[in-house]
Amino acid sequence: MTLPKSSNPRHQAWEILIRVIENHAFSNLLLNEVANNNQLKPVDKNLVFNLVHGVVTWKIYLSYVVNKLIDKKKTPVSVQILLWMGVYQLCYLTSIPPYAVVNESVNLVKTIDPKFAGLVNKVLKTLVPQESELYLVKEKNQDKNFCLTHAFPWKLFTLLSNDYGKENAMGVVIDSVKKPLINFRVNTLKTSVEQILNQYQDQFGLTRVLGVDDCLIATKPLVHSELYRLGEITIQDAASVLVGQVLNPSVNSRVLDMCSAPGGKLSHLSALMQNTGVIIAYELNPWRIDLIQQNLVRLGCNNVELRTQNALLAINDEPYDFILLDAPCSGFGVLKRKPEIKLNFNNSGDDFSTLVQTQAELLEVAYQVLKKGGVMVYSTCTINKVENQTQIERFLSTHPDMKVVFSQQLFGFEQATDGFFICKLMKKEEK
């Protein structure tokens, strides 16, 4: 992926949004390129981040408002995206004067498709008054009203309501447009929670996460800090940290991590094992191996053997004491970090058959290479019964020697974490 050449942050944001909305690219990967671009001023980077993440998060609502004022069929998607950017700034970036939003948007459309300059000018000027009734959602169905107001796909809301009840579904909807907390894990191979709190609590506004060991919340970014550079911490959501805590591999054990990228849980397992034993880590995508390796080096994890292979090939491995299967999933638990998942679901619908089959195949391999008396954790970052509870029920029905030790569905709104499903299973020993 190549960054846009323009130095105009709004133009950069617009080009990234084209890729996300038209080509289904992931905004976090494109924004990483922006973050690493030393030619951009910090204030311009912040604007690009705000515009891209904000427009993708609120797109369902923004398009609802804009469609009241345009002929959708006669307005190119490129111009619609520009209008969504403008409305997002008017609604949510109130530090930018409305006249500047209108002027910048008109100037930008002149470089993209000049014949729509008049339309952009008219639409945005019409929406400048914050009290405009055009911002109101007026659907007869109150649940649809609720979803549109929070920019949430109606089909996904229905799915979550059917699976976990309307109250939990509504909690997910509200949480999906909130800003994620800055969670990080203290790397106990190099330091301790107490040391980090004693030295940096005031500087970064640190607090503990209830019930999750080695995990803290910061009020200020840490990714460019010495703490991060020296490998004393790593950015990882509390729910993700809980996965390793639940597996809790013992020292000098043999561990399998079946889907190891980006490496947060993998490095956590290494720390829990105090760099003893061995962890065999599979990752199918070669381009992610470098990222994992960089993190392992930074954090000082020395007991990991990386394999750039499909984890299904682990069927040929020697038996393992502990197995982590953090399975590929629909990702409905990370909507506030990857809001384009909402948009892609709107386009693709609710056919999870291929995904569920892949998960089932990985579970079967995990079962085959788990020692008797061994422990495994099946986890996903989604809120979807067919991938979680139903998947485990099906697995247990064909493997009576497996028993559930612990199971939890996190929706994300409980402690402002990601949504996760965590299920710990043990293979019974022969009597």
N, C-alpha and C positions, 0 to 999 in steps of 0.2 A: 504494500500500500504506500502510495506517495502522497505527501502533504500537498495541499493546494499552494500555488506559487504566490497568490495574492498576499499582501501584508495587511489587508483590511480584515480585522477579526470577524466582522459580520459575514464577509464573503467566505472566509474559511469555514465558519460555522455552517453557512448555507451549503457549501460543497460537501461537507461531512454528512449533513442531514440528507442530501440527495442520495448518498451511498447507503445510508442506514435505511431510509424509507423505500427507495427504489430497488436497491441491490441486496437488502437484508444483511448488510455488514453490521458488525458489533461496534457500538459507539465507544465502548471502553478501550478497544484496541486502537481506534483512530485517535482518541483523545490522549492516549499514551504517547503517540507521535508528537502531538501538540506540546505535551509536557516536556518532552526531550528536545524541543526546538529552541536552541539558545538565541535565535535571531528574533524571537517574539518577546516583547516586554511582559512582565508578570501581569500587569493590568489587562493586557490584551488576551493572554492565556485564560485569565479568569472569565473574561467575557465569552470567549469561545466555549469554555466548559459550561458556563451558565446557560448559554443559548442552546447548545446541543442537548445537554441532559434535560434541560427544562422543556424544550419543544417535544422531545421524544416522550418524556413523562406525561405531558399534558396534551399530546396530539389529538386524542379522541375528543376532548373538550374544545380545544382550539379550532379544530376543523368544524365542529358543530356550530360554533359562533360564526366563523368565516362563511360557512355555506349559506347563512341567512342573507348574505350580501352579494354573493357571486353566482354565476352559472358554472357549476362544477365541471360540466362537460366541455365548456368553452374556455376554461382557464387551465393552462398547463400545470402539471404537478409542481414544476420548478417555481412557478409564481405563487401557487398555493403555499408552498413551504415558506417562501419569503413572507407571505401574509401571516402565517402562523408565528413566525419569528417576531413580527411586529406586534401582534396581539399579545404574545407572551411577555414582551417587554412592557407593554402598557399595563398588563395585569399584575405581573410578578416582579419586575425590575423597576420599582417605582422611584429609584434614585436617578434614573435617566429621564430627563424632561420629555414630555409627550411630543413637543415640536421636534426634538432631536430624533426621536424614534421614527416619526413620519418622514422627516428629511432624509435620514440615512437609508430608510427603506426605499424611498423613491430613487435616490442616487444609485442604490444597488440594483434595482430592477432595470435602470437605464443601461447597465453594463451586461444584463442578462437577456432581457427581451423588452426593448424600449417602448413598444406599442402598448404595454400594460402599465406604464408609469401613471397614467391618469386613473386607472382602476385602483392601483395600490394607494395612491394619494387619497382617493375618495373613501375607500373602505376604512383605512386607518383613521382618517379625520372623523369619520362617523362614529368610530369606537373610542375616541379619546375620552369622552365623558365616562368616568368610572361607574356612574349610576345608570348608564344606559340599559334599557330593558333587553337589549340584544344579548347581554351577558347571561340572562336568566335561562335556565333549562325548564322547559314546560312540557313534560311528558305526562300523560295520564297515569301511567304505571309508576308508582312512587319508587319502586326498586330500580327501574330504568332511569328515573330522575336522579337517584342517588349515584348510580354507576356513571352516568354522563358527567355529573358535577365533579366526580373524582377521577374522570378520565380512565374508566375501567371497562374492559370488554364485557358486555352483557352475557355472552356465552360462557365466559370464564366464571363470572359471578354465579351463574346458574349451576355450573359444574361443582364449584366449591360449596354452594348451599346444599346441593344434593348429597355431597360426600360428608360434610362436617357441620351442617346446620347454618341457618341464615346469620346467626349472631357471630359465629367465627368468620364467615364469608365477609360480613360487613367490616369486621376488624381488619381483615387482610386488605380490603379495599382502601380503608382510611390510611393504613400503614404504608401502602404502596406508593404514596406520593410524598412521604416524609423523607427528610434527609437522613441517610444512614449515619449511625454513630461511628466514631473512629475507635474501633476495637483493635487491640494488638496483644500478642502473646509474648511474655517474657521468656527469653531463651535460657533455660536453666542449665544449659551446658556452659554458659559463660557468666551468669549472674543470677540474682534472685529477685522475687517480687519486692521483698523488703528493701533491698539495696536500691532498686529503681524508684520506689516510693520515697525513700529517704532523700535521694539526690534530686529527683525531677518532679515531685508531686506538684509543687507550686508553679514551676516553669511551664508544664504542659497541662495543668489542671487535671491530674490523674485521680481516678476512683476505681475501686475494685468492681468486678462483676460477680454478683451473688451466685454462688453455686458452681462457678467455673474457675478451676485452679489456674494460676499463672496467666490470667487474662485481666487486662485493665482497659479502661476507657479514657481517652484523651479529649480535651476540648480544643487542642491545636494540632495541626498536622505534624507528623514525625518522620515522614518518609525521606526527608532530606537532612535529618538530624544525624549527629555522630552516633547516637544510640543505634540507629538503624544501620548506618554504614559499618559499624564495628560488629554487627551481628548480635547485639545484646537483646534486640527485639525483632519481631517480624509482624507485619500487618496481617491480621487474621480475625475474622468475626468470631464472636463468642460461641455461637452455635457450632461453628466449624471446630473450634477448640474442644468443645464438649465431646465431639466424636472420638477424638484420640483418648480423652479422659475416660470415656465409657469402655473402650477397648482395653486400655491400661496394660499393654504388653510388659511382661516381666523382664528383668535383666538377663542377658545371656540366652535369650530365646531366639527362635527362628520365625521371622515375620514376613508376610506377603502383603504388599500394597498393590492392588490390582489396577487402579486407575489413578496414577500418582500426581498428575499435573493439577495445579501449578506448583505443588510441593509443600504447601502449608501443613497439611495433616502428616505428610511424610516426615518432615523435619521435626514435627511434634513427637511422633513415635520414636524417632532417634533420641530426642531429649528424655523421654520417659524411660527409655532403655539405658540411659546414661552412656550412650555410644558403645554399648556392648552388643554381643550377639550379631545377627545379620538381618538386614531388611532387603528383600528382593522387591524392587519397584518396577512395575511395568508402565510404559506410556506409549500409546500407539502413534502419536504425532511427533515426528522427528524434530520439528521446529520448536517444540515445547521442552525438549530435553535440555537444551542449553539454558533455558530459564530455570529449570529445576536444579541443574548443576551449579549455576551461579548462586542460588539460594543456599544450597547445601554447603558450598565453600564458605560463604559469608557467615553462616551460622555455626560452622565447625562440626558438621555431621559427618562422621567417618565410617559409619557402619552400614552404608547403603550401597547396594549394587544396582545400577540403573540398566534396564533392558528396553531398547526401542522396539517393542513388539506388542502384538495384540495379547491381552491378558488371557485369552482363551488358550494360548500356548502353555500357560502355567500348569495345564493338565499333566504335563510331562515332568513336573518338578518333584523333588523329594517333599514329604509331608511337612506341614507348618504347624507351629504352636498357636500362632495368632494370625488372623487374616482381616484386612480391611478392604471392603468392597464399597468404595464411594462411587456409586454407579452413575453412568450417564443418565440424565433425566430431563424433564420438561422445564425445570428451573423456576417454577412458580413461587419458590421461596425467596428468590433474589430479585424481585421486580423493582425494588427501589434502587438497586445497583445496576440492573440491566433492563430498563423499562421497555426496550424494543421487543422483549419476549411477549409483552402484551399485544403489540402490533402484529407480530408474526403469528400469534395464536388466532387473532382475528382473521388472518388470511388462510391459515392451514387447517383450522378446525380442531376437533378433538379425537382424531384417530391416533391412538398411542400404541397401536399393535406392534409396530416394528421396534419401538423403544422398549416396550415390555418384554418382547421376545429376547432382545439383547441382554436385558437385565437378568432374565431367567437363565440364559446360557451362562452368564458370568457367575450367577449363584451356584449353578450346577458344578462348574469347575472348582469354585471355592469349597464346596462340599467334598468333592473328590480328593482334594489335596490337604484337607484339614485333618490333623491327627485326632484320634479318639481322645476325648477329654479336652480337646482344643476349643478355642473361642474365636468367633468371628463377629464382626460388625458389618451390617448392611446399612448404608446411609444414602440419602439423596437430599439435594437442596430444593425439594419440591413439596407442594401441598396437593397431592393427587392420589386418591385412595387406590386406584388401579396399579400405580407404580410403587405404592408403599404397603399398606396393610393387606390389600388383596394379593399382592405379589408374595408376601411372606406367608400368608395362609395357604396359597397354592404350593409353595415350596415345602411347608411343613406336612402337607397332605401326602407328599411322595417321599418324605424323609422322616419317618417316625422316630429315628434315633437323634433328631435335633430338637432342642427345647429352647424357648425364649427365656432369657434371663432378665432382659430389660427392654422396654419399648416406649418410645415417646415421639409424639408429633408436635413439633414446635411450629406455631403459625407466624412467629416473628414479632407480633405486636405485644407479646407478654413482657419482654424486656428490651424491646426495640432492637432485636437481633435479626439475622436472616431466618427464613423459615426452613426447617430441617426435619427429616424423619430419621430416627436413630433406633436401630434394632440390634440388640446383642444376643447372639445365639451360641449355644454350647453343644458339641457332639458328645452324646452319652458314651461312657466307657462300658465295655462288655462286662457282664457279671460272671 
